[in-house]
């Protein structure tokens, strides 16, 4: 699944912050990161804005200034992972069966 498809699901069906890497055990982190690949930074930032991790001003600043956040962002089949500052924010993306 592409980052665009996951992002479209986040916009259409909602997404929310599930947890951060600080809140979970190593085993849970491993399971959430399973099968992760790099994701499009701008789409993950937009999903972070939808999930309430970033406000509009922070999101605009980060999409305009790529040096603002040097960390990579990731995606899995069920999550977009926004990393800042060196903390993974696991954004759970709803599917069509769980509409908000």
Steps between C-alpha positions, in 0.01 A plus 500: 500500500635842407527794735239680288249216551560500875474879511174489302360254756606739779316789333190300409459281808700680767818443692617551854814491707519148645820543701859619491815294540535641852170342612560142386728203553766385256283203398206728416733733308632204301147387412390852397811548285473159334522534123564875510628690199586866447203723431441832329585766757235751390217244511606377845516860627147558368381184677669623820298820466178300459588290806566814706873446551582824317298817477455679166790737551744222595387289206540783251844581639614141471373452145666825385831448676631147439799559729265561797455126562797289385344166599345252258131415522364151448188307408363155568173342390312655793709795619680811386799572723586865552845543657581825683723569693639150495169372642279275292132601501291204382197631311233231470320530168140378498375281221162519327342257747554740791371830367496792734 
